Amino acid sequence: MGPMMTRSRARDPNVCGVTAAIAVIDGKWKTALLWLLESGPRRPGELRRRLPGLTEKVLTQALREMEADGLIHREVHEVRPLKTVYSLTPFGRDLSEALAPLADWGHRRLAKLTDSLPVS
């Protein structure tokens, strides 16, 4: 299933709530971007430095989608050179807080998998 299919699910009123939420954070970087923005507004360059492997193109795409989904706010300061700052909206903060228990569950699952690996 391609990314466009997942994106369309974010707006389909007939999917379950979990599916609708996951569609909004789908992809490798969006949850990491949410966590980073939780501690305060950040500039795109700073986000890229904190997430090695994230290209400028992919970052721009993710930020645009997150803005379209109402999770983040983009503010452009009229200075030269133009300074863009991203911050979480209250809706984005709600999502970030809702994801925390899911993240805990994920870490517990990974620990369980590690514990059950055969010792060589």
C-alpha positions in Angstrom: 0.0 0.0 0.0 1.5 3.3 -1.1 1.7 6.5 1.0 -1.2 8.1 -0.8 -3.5 5.2 0.2 -2.5 5.8 3.8 -3.0 9.6 3.5 -6.5 9.1 2.2 -7.4 7.0 5.2 -6.6 10.0 7.4 -9.8 11.6 5.9 -12.0 8.6 5.5 -14.9 8.9 8.1 -15.5 5.1 7.8 -12.2 3.9 9.2 -11.7 3.1 12.8 -10.2 5.8 15.1 -6.9 3.9 15.5 -6.5 3.6 11.7 -7.3 7.3 11.3 -4.7 8.3 13.9 -2.0 6.0 12.4 -2.6 7.4 8.9 -1.7 10.9 10.3 1.7 9.7 11.8 2.5 7.1 9.0 6.1 7.1 7.8 9.5 6.9 9.4 9.9 10.5 10.7 6.6 12.0 11.9 6.6 10.6 15.4 10.2 11.6 15.9 9.3 15.1 14.7 6.4 15.2 17.1 8.7 14.3 20.0 11.2 16.9 19.1 8.6 19.7 18.8 7.1 18.7 22.1 10.0 20.5 23.9 9.4 23.7 22.0 9.5 25.4 18.6 12.3 24.5 16.2 13.7 25.6 12.9 13.9 23.0 10.0 17.8 23.0 10.1 17.7 22.0 13.8 15.2 19.2 13.1 17.4 17.8 10.4 20.5 17.9 12.7 18.6 16.0 15.4 17.5 13.3 12.9 20.5 12.0 11.0 19.3 10.4 7.8 16.4 12.7 7.3 16.8 14.5 3.9 15.6 18.0 3.3 13.1 16.8 0.7 11.5 14.2 3.1 11.5 16.7 6.0 9.7 19.3 3.9 7.1 16.8 2.8 6.5 15.5 6.3 6.2 19.0 7.7 3.7 20.0 5.0 1.6 16.9 5.7 1.7 17.5 9.4 0.7 21.1 8.9 -2.2 20.1 6.6 -3.3 17.6 9.3 -3.4 20.4 11.9 -0.6 18.9 14.0 2.0 21.7 13.7 2.0 25.4 13.1 4.5 27.1 10.6 5.5 30.6 11.4 7.7 32.7 9.0 9.6 35.6 10.6 10.1 38.5 8.2 13.8 38.8 8.7 16.6 38.4 6.2 17.2 35.6 5.5 13.6 34.4 6.2 13.4 32.4 9.4 10.8 29.6 9.6 9.8 28.1 12.9 7.6 25.0 13.5 5.7 24.3 16.7 3.0 21.9 17.9 -0.6 22.9 17.8 -2.8 22.0 20.8 -4.1 19.2 18.5 -0.6 18.0 17.8 0.3 18.0 21.5 -2.8 15.9 22.2 -1.7 13.4 19.7 1.9 13.4 21.1 0.5 12.7 24.6 -1.9 10.0 23.3 1.1 8.3 21.6 3.2 8.1 24.8 1.5 4.9 26.2 1.7 3.3 22.7 5.5 4.1 22.6 5.8 2.5 26.1 4.0 -0.6 24.8 6.4 -0.7 21.8 9.5 -0.5 24.0 8.1 -3.3 26.3 7.5 -5.5 23.2 11.0 -4.9 21.9 12.4 -5.8 25.3 10.3 -9.0 25.3 11.6 -9.9 21.9 15.2 -9.3 23.1 14.7 -11.4 26.2 13.3 -14.3 24.2 16.3 -14.4 21.7 18.3 -17.6 22.1 21.7 -17.1 23.7 24.4 -18.3 21.4 
